[in-house]
Amino acid sequence: MALDSKIPEGPLSEKWTKHKFNMKLVNPANKRKYKIIVVGTGLAGASASATLAELGYEVEAFSYHESPRRAHSIAAQGGINAAKNYPNDGDSIYRLFYDTIKGGDYRAREANVYRLAEVSNNIIDQCVAQGIPFAREYGGLLDNRSFGGAQVSRTFYARGQTGQQLLLGAYSALIRQMNLGKVKFHNRTDMLDMIIHEGKARGIVTRNLETGEIKAHTADAVILATGGYGNVFFLSTNAMASNVTASWRAHKHGAYFANPCFTQIHPTCIPVASDHQSKLTLMSESLRNDGRVWVPKKKGDDRNPKDIPENERDYYLERLYPSFGNLVPRDVASRRAKEMCDLGHGVGPTKLAVYLDFEDVIERNGKPWVVEKYGNLFDMYKQITGENPYKSPMMIYPAVHYTMGGLWVDYNLMSSLPGLHVLGEANFSDHGANRLGASALMQGLADGYFVIPYTIGDYLATESLKPLSPKDNVCTEAVKNVQNRTKKLLNINGSRTVDDIHKELGKIMWEYVGMAREKSGLETALEKIPKLRKEFWKDVKVPGSANEYNPELEKAARLADFLELGELMARDALEREESCGGHFRVEHQTDENEAKRNDEDFTHVASWEFEAEGKSKLHQDKLTFENVKLTTRSYK
Amino acid sequence: MKVTLQVWRQKNRTTTGDFVSYDVENVSGDMSFFEMLDMLNNSLISEGEDPISFDHDCREGICGTCGVSINGRAHGPLKGVTTCQLHMRSFSDGDVLVVEPWRASAFPVIRDLVVDRTSFDKIMEAGGYVSIKTGGTPDANAIPIPKFDAEEAMDSASCIGCGACVASCKNSSAMLFVGAKVSQFALLPQGKVERKERALNMVATMDDEGFGNCSNTGACEVECPKEISIINIARLNREFFKASFN
């Protein structure tokens, strides 16, 4: 199938406005006749469910959590970008658009990104009206800060808990609709497959996590807002349950997977301490605004950091990038940290860490100032590591944080599977090869509050859909398939636990498909992953039964899909013979070890069609840049 | 180090539960409490036994999914820390830890340490929002809000809805949870429009869901991992009385 991105004609700044006018509307009285399924209740899913219900559609929302408020959007710390230009420092919609395109290393769609920048201001208005307590100045107006890689202060924040406050805002809008009976919410319900009828996405198959009941749900359109797949690495900053299953099931039914290898490795995480580690914790990037990153100049220097004099410290980001300093984008900061450690300058017990030092700012502004701004982050650091960051510098190391890749969508956020719409981190569309800080919250809410409510109406108004009931054959078949797969997992009764195999997959991914990738390593991954997948299906041990609360069974089903996704990520990384953003191919770098793009051959979205397990077909969705000139990113 | 766990095991909502004892060896201080449970679970699975179910997700103290009582204290012995952020260095070699689910009739046990807190969602449904729709909102800076008010509202809004307050209260009261939400909105101009209905409806639902009353012992404040102050309960009382009498 040829991909049509459906980007509207006309000048960049008029595309969305014109498109909104050209799209068909559903008559207000008819909206209640359409049912929409929304999977996921994070920022994108909750905001979409609430808004669609307000418009009059019948919405059914699903989450594997006990409550919509538990979604992992809640953990985002730093902030949300918008082009308000309140600080009067030269920001504009165009600048936010430009920074996002450049930050993504020219691998995102111009039109989508411009729309994102355009609606960014509405998001802030919406959130303030919901009663979200953003940080304010003494005059009572909103405060802004600059954030990872931006030269203007455009980030709105609520202490180090911005994601929490935005999610609780979207959750409040959602529960209001639940209370009005406009949204039916299914908690502890896991989506395990898609239902396709006459080539269109018409429903989902779910498992009730408490009773084990497997059930079909049908609708006129399906929205996936199911987040990213960073947990393929086992260790990541994602929540424990974050997974790729919803997206992967859709992929197997015809939704193309775009740029699967684009992974964001976040530079400021707490380093891995031991083999028992279950997850990694992010220290907000906002810390880089005031903290200074350094390593000892001498290799293997074991002295207490306090005893290392100023002239024996290498503030390598400030040295290499004088104009951006510690605020270079995440991909650059991560790669440089790895490089410093590979060269033997790493610190801490594992030597896989660099210092993030607040001594200067504590001296300059005083401890109370730091407490107000970063108090909760400092407390969290102390709780996890047992060390006091007010007294000695933090130690940080990069960790998997976000996946820019995801299901391919067109300008209307519809996937290549008609009727299936994909929002937030689950789609690929806005961040290119690298996401800038404070852009994920913006994208999730833009998709949910301000894009899908318009575009899904156009789909519903133009399609003629036949009635479909959960009792129809296609649904009962889908239910049977899921039941059989569940049985199969439980019957293997092998010798290895799910975690054990997942950890092995994670190690393969981190070693060969992690921060620096090369041909030979990727080929090794392509050998090892299918082998491990075979072993999983032969030797995994899943305790318990299908009809009870069984977290190991949930984990096993998710790992089965990660074991297929991991292979596709390696294949995609191998295919992309260039370095761009978070995708760094060792073979493709400049003399100064910066990413070297190959615009001639790779200015496209690599969109993979599922053919059979371990077999996928590549489609190139060409990216055209009519407004910005492709340059080499320079943060010197 | 080695610890002995006395864990509440309960198959489902309808069966009765009991404590089962487990010795866990090779525990390191850097492990989180849940990583210690992960380790135990993996060995239980290998031995063909049922692993212990417990609720958890972000493991960074913000999602509110986790929470168990350890030796009678919600989220364990530390102040201002969720169970997922509790590390084994807080315990000593040879310690005996009694691990239980939240105990409250409004939080029925689903399995082992997992409880059902949908009653919290029900309370939120009754008024934990500002009744606006998407779109058509004024510019974000149209209403200045004193920094102090915004900070106080943020203190209240920091609640993660974990239920430790209920589990710690001898009356299983949800007043701290409800007070935090009612306060956040009462402190902000956006929330003032519906403050009366909010206070009345949320309190009524809290009663309907089977939570007890507040008798001002302050246990909730002590055990709250986000250190939400009982000032929020005072505010809730004030909001409720004001709404009731005029």
Interface residues (C-beta under 8 A of the other chain):
Chain A: S47 A50 T51 E54 H65 E66 S67 P68 R69 R70 A71 H72 I74 A75 K84 Y86 N122 I124 D125 Q126 C127 V128 A129 Q130 G131 I132 P133 F134 A135 R136 E137 Y138 G139 G140 L141 L142 A158 R159 Q161 G163 Q164 Q165 L168 Y171 S172 A173 I175 R176 M178 N179 N187 E210 T237 A239 M240 A241 A273 S274 H276 Q277 S278 K279 T281 L282 D379 M380 Q383 I384 G386 Y449 F450 P453 S495 T497 D499 D500 K541 P543 G544 E548 Y549 P551 E552
Chain B: K11 N12 S28 G29 D30 M31 S32 F34 E35 D38 M39 N42 I45 S46 G48 E49 D50 P51 S53 D55 H56 D57 C58 R59 E60 G61 I62 C63 G64 T65 L78 G80 V81 Q85 H87 R89 I110 R111 V114 D116 R117 T118 F120 D121 M124 E125 A126 G128 Y129 V130 S131 I132 K133 T134 G135 T137 P138 D139 A140 N141 I143 P144 I145 P146 K147 A150 E151 A153 M154 A157 S158 I160 G161 Q184 F185 L188 Q190 G191
